[in-house]
Amino acid sequence: MLTFQIVKKKEVKHLQFISENTFSESFAKDNSKENLKSYFDLAFSLKRLSEELNNSLSRFYFIYVDETLCGYFKINIGESQTEIKSDDGLELERIYILAEYQGKRIGEKILEKIKKMAILEHKKYIWLGVWELNTKAIKFYERFGFKKFDTHIYQIGDDSQIDWMMILKL
């Protein structure tokens, strides 16, 4: 059974652990160890994650299969969004699932949940950034109706990578 649980402040170490593991599984082969460490120190430090957990406009959700933690996602609204910052939109900033749980339709259920959340919060669209070389993820989002509308730089250490910005109008 698949369940979603909002991440509590006291669970920040679990959030750090799953963040680093899922990101490493997805991107370690494409980035140097130094750049990954630099990114982890910036994005996944306990201080940074605690600040994000304390932000009422950002929410993290753990994803469980039965009682096993298999991933997480993070959404942002209003001023907590990384770029657009419109009250009409909801940003899906992160969605990461451990490799052994990929291909089991978990991502579809996550997107269905996020879409319902956005509709309940009267949002007009959901947007996200996805690395231009992550064709698997791009195809996944396109299947759900997301369309590319721009690009931005996503910094991993000293490597400036290009993300596609994608939008789903509700």
N, C-alpha and C positions, 0 to 999 in steps of 0.2 A: 504494500500500500504506500502511495506517495503522499507525503505531507509537507507543508511549509510552516515554518515557525519563525516569528520575528526574533532577531538576535538581540539578546539582552546585554547590557553593559558589562555584566560580570562574565560574559562569554567571549570577551575580546581575544583571549589567547587561542580559543578554538577557531575564531574567525581568522586570526593571523595564520594559523596552521593550515586551514583549508585554502586560504587565499594563496599562500606560497606554493602549496602542493599542486593545486589545479593550474595555476599560471605556469609553473615549471613543466608540468606534463604537456601543456599546450605549446609553450614557446621556448623551452630551453634549447632545443636543437637549432633554433634560428637566431639565438642571441648569445653573446659571450657571457661567461660566468661573471666577469666584472660588471657588465651592464645589467645583468639580472640582480646582482647584489645591490648595485646602486639604486635600481628601481624598487627592490624590496625595502631597502632602507628608507626610501621616500614614501612609497605608497602603502606599505604593509607594516610600518613600525607600530608598536603598541600605542604610542602617543597619537599618531595620525588616525589609526582606526578608532581609538577612543574618542577623539574629537568628532569624527564622522558619526559615531554611534550617538553622541550627544546632540547632534544637529537634528532638530525636529522635522526638517524638510528632506532628510535622507533616511532611508530605511533599508536595512539588510535583512534577508530571509535565508535561514538555513533550509536546505532541501534534504529530506530523509526518505529513504526507501526502507519500509518497515521502520526499524529503529536505528538504521545506519546512516550517518551523515555522508552524503554523496556530493554535495556542492552547495552553492549559494548564489543569490543574486542581490543586486543593489539597485534601488531606484532613487531618483531625485526629482523634486518639484521646486517651482519658484526659483529663488536665488541660489539654491544649492546645486542647480544644474551647472554642468561644466562649461556650457557655452550659450545656448539659446536664452535661457532664463525667463521664458515666457510663462505666464500663469496658465496658458492654454495647453502647455505640453508637459509630458512626463518623460524624463530621461531614464532609459535602461542603461546604467553606467557599466554594470558588470553582470555577467552570467557565466558561471564556471561550474562544470560538472567533472568529477573524476573520470578518467579515461575508461575505467571498467564499467561505468554506468552510461556511457555514451552509446547512442544507437538504440536506446530503449524507449524512445518517445518522451523522455523526461523534459527535454527542451520545449516540445510542443505544449505540454501541460503548464510549464512555466510561463510561456507566452500567453496562453489562455488566461492564466491567473492575472498576469500583469495587465492584459487588455481589460478584464473585468474591473480591476482596481482603477484603471484610468477612466473608464466609463462612469464608475461610481463617484469619482472625484471630478466629474464633468470636464475632463480633458478632451481636446479636439484631435490630439495626435500623440504618438509615442515616437521618440527618436533615440538613436544610439550611434556609437562609433564602432567600426570594425576594421581591423587591419586589412589593407588592400590585398595582401597575399594569403589571407585566410579564406580561400575560395569555398571551403566546406561551410563555414559560418555564413558567408555572403549568400550562398545558394539556399541555406536554411532560412535566412531572413526573407529572401525574395519569395520563397514558397508561401510565406505568411502575408505577403503583400507589401513588405517594406521596399522602398525605392531610394536609390542614391540621389541626394540633393546637393552634396558639397563634399569637400575633403578638409581634413585638418592634420596637423602634426601631432604625433603621439611619441613622446620622448621616453626611450628605454636607455637609461645611462647616457652615453654620448651618441647614441644612434637615434636620429630623427626619422621616424617611420611615418608613413602616410596611412591615415584611417579614412575609410569611406564614412561619411555621415549619411545615415539612412533614416527614413521617416515612414510611419504607418499612420495614415489619416483614419480617424475613427468616425 
